[in-house]
Amino acid sequence: MNLFESRYFNINRLLMSLIGLWPYQKPRSRRIKMILVSILLAEGITAQLMSFITIEYSRNLLTKVFSFSFIILIGTVKYNVVYFKSEQVKHLFEQVLCDWRGLTDAKEIEIIQKYANKGRLYTIVSGLSLYFGMLLFIGMFFIPDILDVMAPLNEPRPHQLPIVIETFFDQEKHFLFIILNFFVIAGVILTILFTVETLYMICVQHACGLLQLTSYRILTAFDNRLQQMNMSKPKCIVCVKLTNAIRIHRRSLEFVDCLCSTFSISYFFLCIFGVTSLSINLFELLKAIESKQKSQMFYSSIFVFGHLCYMLWVNYFGQKLIDNSADVFTQTYNVRWYKASPHVQKNILFILHRSSKNVLFEIGNIFVFSLDGVATVIIL
């Protein structure tokens, strides 16, 4: 069975196929899905921007329009980056497939499967949280209807939308149609973000698995059984195992470089617009708290919480890369290399030199994804 049809990656494959991002799909099918997704995204951003024409301009209007437009803009950028870089995405998948096929040791297979299982678990948990949150958010639109049943007034309570859109017809009369349209567009945007971010996540998990394999191979190269063997031969078992460790470490570095080149553009825009959007929403939240506007406090809190969760998600997996690469250096330093022959020690020095610099997911030498990075952004 194809690896990407197995339980480890089938959810990610189905998500990418759904919106036309799976690089192994037929070109015509991908193109049709791309056009449909682009139409929905264009509709969402147009409905937001048209409000500047029909509604009197104010700072409050600008902040409300920007909050949701930012999400659409980021979704559009991420979608187009992955779509037009399908060859690089395919190259990432081919590297994953090659790495899996190259493993024969049962323990090594168990290690790479463990990280793939983690990726699947993260995908399921984040997907359930994301779509449940979207349904809860949309359900808040119907609070006036619920209150009309529980505590009716002389006339029905008006519906309020947390975003500013221009529909050119009576929003109260066609409220259900507007909500349905909003539900479809929001679902597409969230599916794009969810799909691309879980793609980034499973690739990082694979890179972490390769780094863990490097540590494992270094450890097994110096187990007690091999220490009793004669390590003075040029082609001793220890040298072979260290060479294999160097090879898998080099593959992990190449994989991360390919991953950075694929996603760095989209994350560059995310950093710029994300910090701006978070600042605006924090300002709106503080203003709503001061004026005691409960509905605005609720919606602003959701947007701020979503921004923080998104930032934490991206930087958390960047931190995992750093931690696993640091483990390679620590593991290499702690083995009993001092008991090995000189030519074995030369290989050890080579690994120490390569692993002394942490593996980083960085954006143009400007920002490094890590927990320190997200803390710095929040403090600033």
C-alpha positions in Angstrom: 0.0 0.0 0.0 1.2 3.5 -0.8 2.6 5.2 2.3 0.4 8.3 1.9 -2.7 6.1 1.9 -1.7 4.5 5.2 -3.1 5.7 8.5 -0.1 7.9 9.1 -0.8 10.4 6.3 -4.2 9.6 4.8 -6.0 12.5 6.6 -3.4 15.0 5.2 -3.7 13.5 1.7 -7.5 13.7 1.8 -7.4 17.3 3.0 -5.0 18.3 0.3 -6.9 16.5 -2.4 -10.1 18.2 -1.3 -8.9 21.7 -2.1 -6.6 20.8 -5.0 -3.2 20.9 -3.3 -2.3 17.2 -3.5 0.6 17.3 -6.0 -0.2 13.8 -7.4 -3.7 14.8 -8.5 -4.6 15.1 -12.2 -3.7 18.7 -13.3 -7.3 19.3 -14.6 -8.8 18.3 -11.3 -6.4 20.5 -9.4 -7.1 23.5 -11.7 -10.9 23.2 -11.3 -10.6 23.1 -7.5 -8.2 26.0 -7.5 -10.6 28.1 -9.5 -13.5 27.3 -7.2 -11.5 28.1 -4.1 -10.2 31.3 -5.6 -13.8 32.4 -6.4 -14.9 31.9 -2.8 -11.8 33.7 -1.5 -12.4 36.6 -3.9 -16.0 36.8 -2.8 -15.1 37.0 0.8 -12.5 39.8 0.4 -14.8 41.7 -2.0 -17.7 41.7 0.4 -15.4 43.1 3.0 -13.9 45.8 0.9 -17.2 47.0 -0.6 -18.3 48.1 2.8 -15.9 51.1 2.5 -18.1 52.3 -0.4 -21.5 51.9 1.2 -20.6 52.6 4.9 -19.2 55.9 6.2 -15.5 55.4 6.9 -14.4 55.3 10.5 -11.5 53.8 12.4 -13.8 51.1 13.9 -14.9 50.1 10.4 -11.2 49.8 9.3 -10.3 47.5 12.2 -13.3 45.3 11.8 -12.7 44.9 8.0 -9.0 44.3 8.6 -9.5 41.5 11.2 -11.4 39.2 8.8 -9.6 40.3 5.7 -6.3 39.3 7.3 -7.5 35.7 7.6 -8.7 35.6 4.0 -5.4 37.2 2.8 -3.2 34.8 4.7 -5.3 31.8 3.5 -5.0 33.1 -0.1 -1.2 33.5 0.2 -0.7 30.1 1.7 -2.9 28.4 -0.8 -1.2 29.9 -3.8 2.3 29.3 -2.4 1.6 25.6 -1.9 -0.3 25.3 -5.2 2.4 26.9 -7.4 5.2 25.2 -5.5 3.6 21.7 -6.0 6.9 20.4 -7.4 8.7 21.3 -4.2 5.9 19.8 -2.1 6.1 16.6 -4.2 9.9 16.6 -3.6 9.2 16.7 0.1 6.9 13.8 -0.1 9.3 11.8 -2.2 12.0 12.4 0.4 9.7 11.1 3.1 8.9 8.0 1.0 12.6 7.4 0.3 13.5 7.7 4.0 10.8 5.2 5.0 11.8 2.7 2.4 15.5 3.0 3.4 14.9 1.8 6.9 15.3 -1.9 7.7 16.0 -2.0 11.4 12.9 -2.7 13.5 13.8 -0.1 16.1 14.5 2.6 13.5 11.1 1.9 11.8 9.5 2.2 15.2 11.1 5.6 15.8 10.0 7.0 12.4 6.5 5.6 13.0 6.3 7.2 16.4 6.8 10.7 14.9 4.3 10.0 12.1 1.8 8.9 14.8 2.4 12.1 16.6 1.7 14.0 13.4 -1.5 12.1 12.9 -2.6 12.8 16.5 -1.8 16.5 16.2 -3.8 16.6 12.9 -6.9 15.0 14.5 -6.9 17.1 17.7 -6.3 20.4 15.9 -8.9 19.6 13.3 -11.6 18.8 15.9 -10.7 21.9 17.8 -10.7 24.1 14.8 -14.0 23.0 13.2 -15.8 22.8 16.6 -14.6 26.4 17.3 -16.0 27.5 13.9 -19.4 25.9 14.6 -19.5 27.5 18.0 -18.6 30.9 16.5 -21.3 30.7 13.9 -23.8 29.4 16.5 -23.3 32.7 18.4 -25.1 34.4 15.5 -28.3 32.7 16.5 -28.3 33.9 20.1 -31.1 36.4 19.4 -33.3 33.6 18.0 -32.6 31.5 21.2 -33.4 34.5 23.4 -36.6 35.2 21.5 -37.8 31.7 22.4 -36.6 31.8 26.0 -37.4 35.4 26.8 -39.6 36.9 24.0 -40.0 40.6 23.5 -42.6 42.6 21.7 -40.5 42.3 18.5 -37.8 39.9 17.4 -34.2 40.8 18.5 -32.0 42.0 15.6 -29.2 39.8 14.4 -25.6 41.1 14.7 -22.7 40.1 12.6 -19.2 40.2 14.1 -17.8 41.3 10.7 -18.6 44.1 8.4 -19.8 43.0 4.9 -21.8 44.5 2.1 -24.5 42.3 0.6 -26.5 45.0 -1.2 -29.7 43.6 0.2 -31.5 43.5 3.6 -29.3 41.5 6.0 -32.0 40.8 8.5 -34.4 39.5 5.9 -31.8 37.2 4.2 -29.9 36.4 7.4 -29.9 32.6 6.8 -28.5 33.0 3.3 -25.8 35.3 4.6 -24.9 32.9 7.4 -24.8 30.0 4.9 -22.5 31.9 2.6 -20.3 32.9 5.5 -20.2 29.3 6.7 -19.0 28.1 3.2 -16.3 30.8 2.9 -15.1 30.4 6.5 -15.0 26.6 6.0 -12.9 26.9 2.9 -10.5 29.4 4.6 -10.1 27.3 7.7 -9.6 24.2 5.6 -6.8 25.9 3.7 -5.1 27.1 6.9 -5.6 23.7 8.6 -4.3 21.8 5.5 -1.2 23.9 5.0 -0.3 24.1 8.7 -0.7 20.3 9.2 1.4 19.8 6.1 4.1 21.9 7.7 3.7 20.0 10.9 4.0 16.5 9.5 7.1 17.6 7.6 8.6 19.0 10.8 7.7 15.7 12.6 9.5 13.7 9.9 12.6 15.9 10.2 12.5 15.4 14.0 12.2 11.6 13.3 15.4 11.7 11.2 17.2 13.6 13.9 16.1 11.1 16.4 17.4 8.3 14.1 20.7 10.1 14.0 20.9 10.0 17.8 19.9 6.3 17.9 22.5 5.3 15.3 25.3 7.1 17.2 24.2 5.4 20.5 24.1 2.0 19.0 27.5 2.5 17.4 29.0 2.6 20.8 27.1 -0.1 22.6 28.9 -2.6 24.9 29.0 -5.4 22.3 30.7 -3.3 19.7 33.1 -1.8 22.3 34.5 -5.3 22.8 35.4 -5.6 19.1 38.6 -4.5 17.5 38.0 -0.9 16.3 41.5 -0.5 14.8 40.4 -1.7 11.3 39.7 1.0 8.7 36.2 -0.5 8.0 35.1 -1.5 11.5 31.5 -1.8 12.4 31.6 1.4 14.5 32.8 3.4 11.4 30.0 1.9 9.3 27.4 2.8 11.9 28.8 6.3 12.3 28.8 6.8 8.5 25.1 5.8 8.5 24.4 8.3 11.2 26.2 11.0 9.3 24.2 10.1 6.2 20.8 10.3 7.9 21.8 13.6 9.6 22.7 15.1 6.3 19.3 14.0 4.9 17.5 15.7 7.8 19.4 19.0 7.1 18.5 18.8 3.4 14.9 18.0 4.2 14.6 21.1 6.5 16.3 23.3 3.9 13.7 22.2 1.3 10.9 22.7 3.9 12.1 26.3 4.6 12.3 27.2 0.9 8.8 25.9 0.4 7.1 27.7 3.3 9.3 30.7 4.0 7.4 33.1 1.7 4.0 32.4 3.2 5.4 32.7 6.7 7.1 35.9 5.9 3.7 37.5 5.0 2.2 35.8 8.1 4.8 37.5 10.4 4.1 40.9 9.0 0.3 40.8 8.8 0.0 38.6 11.9 1.7 41.0 14.3 -0.3 43.9 12.8 -3.6 42.1 13.1 -2.9 40.9 16.7 -2.1 44.5 17.7 -5.3 45.8 16.2 -7.4 43.1 17.8 -5.8 43.7 21.2 -6.6 47.4 20.9 -10.2 46.6 20.0 -10.4 44.2 23.0 -9.1 46.8 25.4 -11.5 49.4 24.0 -14.4 47.0 24.3 -13.4 46.3 27.9 -13.3 50.0 28.7 -16.7 50.6 27.1 -18.2 47.3 28.6 -19.5 46.1 25.2 -19.9 42.4 26.0 -20.5 41.2 22.4 -17.5 43.1 21.1 -15.4 41.8 24.0 -16.4 38.2 23.1 -15.6 38.5 19.4 -12.4 40.4 20.0 -11.3 37.8 22.6 -11.9 35.0 20.0 -9.8 36.8 17.4 -6.9 37.4 19.9 -7.1 33.9 21.2 -7.0 32.5 17.6 -3.9 34.7 16.8 -2.1 33.5 19.9 -2.9 29.8 19.3 -1.7 30.1 15.6 1.5 31.7 16.7 2.1 29.1 19.4 1.4 26.3 16.9 3.9 27.4 14.3 6.7 28.2 16.8 6.1 25.1 18.9 7.1 22.8 16.0 10.1 25.1 15.2 11.1 24.6 18.9 10.8 20.8 18.4 13.3 21.0 15.5 15.8 22.9 17.7 15.4 20.4 20.6 15.9 17.3 18.5 18.9 18.8 16.8 20.4 19.7 20.2 19.8 16.1 21.3 22.1 14.9 18.4 25.0 17.0 19.7 24.4 16.0 23.3 24.2 12.3 22.4 27.3 12.5 20.3 29.2 14.3 23.1 28.2 11.8 25.7 29.2 8.6 24.0 32.5 6.9 24.9 34.3 8.3 21.9 37.5 8.7 24.0 37.9 4.9 24.0 37.7 4.6 20.2 40.5 4.6 17.8 41.8 7.9 16.2 40.0 7.4 12.9 36.7 6.8 14.7 37.3 9.9 16.8 37.6 11.9 13.5 34.1 10.8 12.5 32.9 11.8 15.9 34.4 15.3 15.5 32.7 15.6 12.2 29.3 14.8 13.7 30.0 17.2 16.6 30.9 20.0 14.2 27.7 19.5 12.0 25.4 19.1 15.0 26.9 22.0 17.0 24.6 24.4 15.0 21.0 23.8 15.7 18.6 23.0 12.9 16.3 26.0 12.6 13.2 26.9 10.7 14.0 30.5 9.9 12.5 33.2 7.6 15.1 35.0 5.6 17.5 35.3 8.5 14.9 37.6 10.2 12.9 35.4 12.5 13.5 31.9 13.9 10.4 29.8 14.8 10.9 28.9 18.5 9.1 29.4 21.8 11.6 32.2 22.5 10.5 33.8 19.3 6.8 33.7 20.1 7.5 35.1 23.6 9.4 38.0 22.0 6.6 38.8 19.6 4.0 38.8 22.4 6.2 41.0 24.7 6.8 43.5 21.9 
